[in-house]
Amino acid sequence: MAALNELQKKQPLIGDVRGHGLMVGVELVRDAKKTPATDETSKVKAMLRERGFLIGVGGTWGNVLRIQPPW
């Protein structure tokens, strides 16, 4: 999570990084008001899938990347 927190400082698209147990959530936002970045989240998910990563999407507005280790 430390690396994601550092990335958040450099990347305004990342509004929050949070985790509980083995699951980590990276919330993507459009602006300082934390407007959900739903379309951007879908694009990031697709880009990651092309690179071989399987990432879930969740959150009320579908703007949270869900990351968890494989079983």
FILOZA-474272 format. One record per atom (N, C-alpha, C, O, CB): residue in three letters; x, y, z. Coordinates in steps of 0.2 Angstrom, whole numbers, plus 2048, in hexadecimal, padded with zeros to 3 digits. Atoms other than C-alpha are relative to their C-alpha. Glycine has a CB too. Example, Ala and Ser with C-alpha at 12.3 -4.5 7.8 and 13.67 -1.06 7.14 Angstrom:
BEGIN
ALA8047FA800
ALA83E7EA827
ALA804806800
ALA809805803
ALA7FB800806
SER7FC7FA7FF
SER8447FB824
SER7FC805803
SER7FF80B804
SER8028027F9
# end
This chain:
BEGIN
MET8047FA800
MET800800800
MET804806800
MET80280C7FE
MET7FB800806
ALA7FB7FA800
ALA80F80C803
ALA8018027F9
ALA8018087F8
ALA8067FE803
ALA7FE7FE807
ALA81380C7F0
ALA7FA8037FD
ALA7FA8087F9
ALA8027FA7FC
LEU8077FD803
LEU8008107EC
LEU7FF807803
LEU7FD80B800
LEU7FA7FB801
ASN8017F97FD
ASN80081E7F9
ASN8058057FD
ASN80380B7FC
ASN8027FF807
GLU7FB7FC803
GLU8108257F1
GLU7FD8027F9
GLU7FE8087F7
GLU8077FD7FF
LEU8037FE807
LEU8088247DF
LEU7FA805801
LEU7F98097FD
LEU7FE7F97FD
GLN8067FB7FF
GLN7F882D7E6
GLN803807801
GLN7FF80B7FE
GLN7FD7FE807
LYS7FE7F9800
LYS80383C7EA
LYS8028037FA
LYS8028097F9
LYS806800805
LYS7FE7FE807
LYS80983D7D8
LYS7FA8007FB
LYS7FB8037F6
LYS8067FC7FE
GLN805801805
GLN7F98387CF
GLN7F9802803
GLN7F67FF807
GLN7FF7F87FF
PRO8077FD7FD
PRO7E98437D2
PRO7FA7FC7FE
PRO7F57FD801
PRO7FF8077FC
LEU806805802
LEU7DE8357CA
LEU7FF7FC806
LEU7F97F9807
LEU8027FC7FA
ILE8018057FA
ILE7E182B7DB
ILE7FD805805
ILE801809808
ILE8067FD802
GLY8037FC7FA
GLY7D58337E8
GLY8017FC807
GLY80280080C
GLY7F98007FF
ASP7FF8037FA
ASP7D88267F5
ASP8027F97FF
ASP8017F57FA
ASP7F97FF804
VAL7FE806800
VAL7E18167F9
VAL7FE7FD807
VAL80080080C
VAL8087FF7FF
ARG8028037FA
ARG7DA80A806
ARG8007F9800
ARG8007F67FA
ARG7F9803802
GLY7FF808800
GLY7DB7F880C
GLY7FD7FD806
GLY7FD80180B
GLY8077FE7FE
HIS8028047FB
HIS7D47EB817
HIS8027F97FF
HIS7FF7F67FA
HIS7F8801801
GLY7FE807801
GLY7DC7DB819
GLY8047FF7FA
GLY8098037F9
GLY7FA7FB800
LEU7FC801807
LEU7E37D5808
LEU7FD8047FB
LEU8008047F5
LEU8007F97FF
MET8037FC805
MET7D77E07FE
MET802807800
MET80280A806
MET7F97FF800
VAL7FE7F9801
VAL7DD7F17F8
VAL7FC8047FB
VAL7FA8017F6
VAL8088017FF
GLY8047FD805
GLY7D27FE7F0
GLY8048077FE
GLY80680A803
GLY7F9802804
VAL7FD7F9802
VAL7D880D7E6
VAL7FB8037FC
VAL7F88027F7
VAL8067FE7FA
GLU8057FC802
GLU7CB81A7E3
GLU8028057FB
GLU8078097FC
GLU7FC803806
LEU7FE7FB805
LEU7CC8247D3
LEU7FB805800
LEU7F58047FF
LEU8017FC7F9
VAL8047FA800
VAL7C58357D2
VAL8028057FB
VAL8088057F9
VAL800804807
ARG7FF7FB806
ARG7C48437C5
ARG803807803
ARG80780A7FF
ARG7FA8017FC
ASP7FE7FA7FE
ASP7C78527D0
ASP801801808
ASP8007FB80B
ASP7FB8067FE
ALA7FF7FF7F9
ALA7CB8597E1
ALA7F97FF804
ALA7F97FE80A
ALA802807802
LYS8078017FD
LYS7B88587E5
LYS7FF7F8801
LYS7FA7F6804
LYS7FA8037FC
LYS800807800
LYS7BB8457E3
LYS7FA7FD7FC
LYS7F67F97FF
LYS8007FD808
THR805802805
THR7AF8437D5
THR8027F97FE
THR8077F87FB
THR7FE8057FA
PRO7FF807802
PRO7AE8307D1
PRO8038007F9
PRO7FF8037F4
PRO7FB7FB801
ALA7FD801806
ALA7B982C7C2
ALA7FE7F97FD
ALA8037F57FC
ALA808801800
THR803806803
THR7AE81E7BB
THR8037FE7FA
THR8067F87F9
THR7F9800800
ASP7FD802807
ASP7B481E7A9
ASP8077FF800
ASP8097FA7FD
ASP7FE8067FB
GLU7F98017FF
GLU7C68207AE
GLU8027F9803
GLU8067F6801
GLU803806804
THR7FF8067FD
THR7C58117B9
THR7FF7FA7FB
THR8037F67FC
THR7FB7FF806
SER801806805
SER7BE8067AB
SER8068007FB
SER8087FB7F9
SER7FA8027FC
LYS7FA800805
LYS7CD80C7A0
LYS8067FD803
LYS80A7F9800
LYS8018077FE
VAL7FA8037FD
VAL7DA8087AD
VAL7FF7F9801
VAL8047F5800
VAL800804807
LYS801807800
LYS7D27F77B0
LYS8027FD7FA
LYS8057F77FA
LYS7F97FF802
ALA7FE803806
ALA7D37F379E
ALA8078007FE
ALA80A7FC7FC
ALA7FC8047FA
MET7F9800802
MET7E57F979C
MET8047FB805
MET8087F8802
MET802808802
LEU7FD8057FC
LEU7EA7EF7AB
LEU7FF7F97FE
LEU8037F47FE
LEU7FD800807
ARG802807802
ARG7E17DF7A4
ARG8047FF7FA
ARG8077F97F9
ARG7F88007FE
GLU7FC801805
GLU7EB7E2794
GLU8077FE802
GLU80B7FB7FE
GLU8008067FB
ARG7F98017FE
ARG7FB7E179E
ARG8007FA805
ARG8057F8808
ARG802806804
GLY8008067FC
GLY7F57D17A7
GLY7FE800807
GLY7FE7FB80B
GLY8077FD800
PHE8027FF7F9
PHE7EE7D87B7
PHE7F87FF800
PHE7F58027FC
PHE802807803
LEU8088007FF
LEU7DC7D37BD
LEU7FF804806
LEU80080280C
LEU7FE7F8801
ILE8027FB7FB
ILE7D57E17C7
ILE7F9801800
ILE7F68017FB
ILE8048077FF
GLY8078007FF
GLY7C47E27CE
GLY7FE808800
GLY80280C802
GLY7FD7FD806
VAL8037F97FF
VAL7B97F27CE
VAL7FA800804
VAL7F67FC804
VAL7FE8037F9
GLY8068007FB
GLY7AD7F77DC
GLY7FF807802
GLY80180C7FE
GLY8027FC806
GLY8027FA7FD
GLY7A78057E6
GLY7F98027FD
GLY7F67FF7F8
GLY8058067FD
THR8077FE801
THR79680E7E5
THR7FF8027F9
THR7FA8017F5
THR7FE805805
TRP8007FD806
TRP79B8177D5
TRP8047FC7FB
TRP8057FE7F5
TRP802807800
GLY7FC804805
GLY7A68097CD
GLY8078047FF
GLY8098037F9
GLY7FC7FF7FA
ASN7F97FC801
ASN7B68147D0
ASN8057FE804
ASN80A801806
ASN7FE807801
VAL7FB8037FB
VAL7C08097DC
VAL8037FA7FD
VAL7FF7F57FC
VAL7FD7FF807
LEU7FC806803
LEU7CD7FD7D5
LEU8017FC806
LEU8047FE80B
LEU8078027FD
ARG7FF8047FB
ARG7CD7EE7E0
ARG8067FB7FF
ARG8067F87FA
ARG7F97FB802
ILE7FA804801
ILE7DE7E57E2
ILE8007FB806
ILE8007FD80C
ILE806805800
GLN7FF8057FB
GLN7E17D57EB
GLN8057FB7FE
GLN8057FA7F8
GLN7F97FD803
PRO7FB805803
PRO7EE7C87EA
PRO7FD7F97FE
PRO7F77F8800
PRO8057FE806
PRO803806802
PRO7EB7B87E1
PRO8007FA806
PRO8047FB80A
PRO8047FD7FA
TRP8018057FB
TRP7E67A87EB
TRP8067FB7FF
TRP8067F7803
TRP7F97FD800
# end
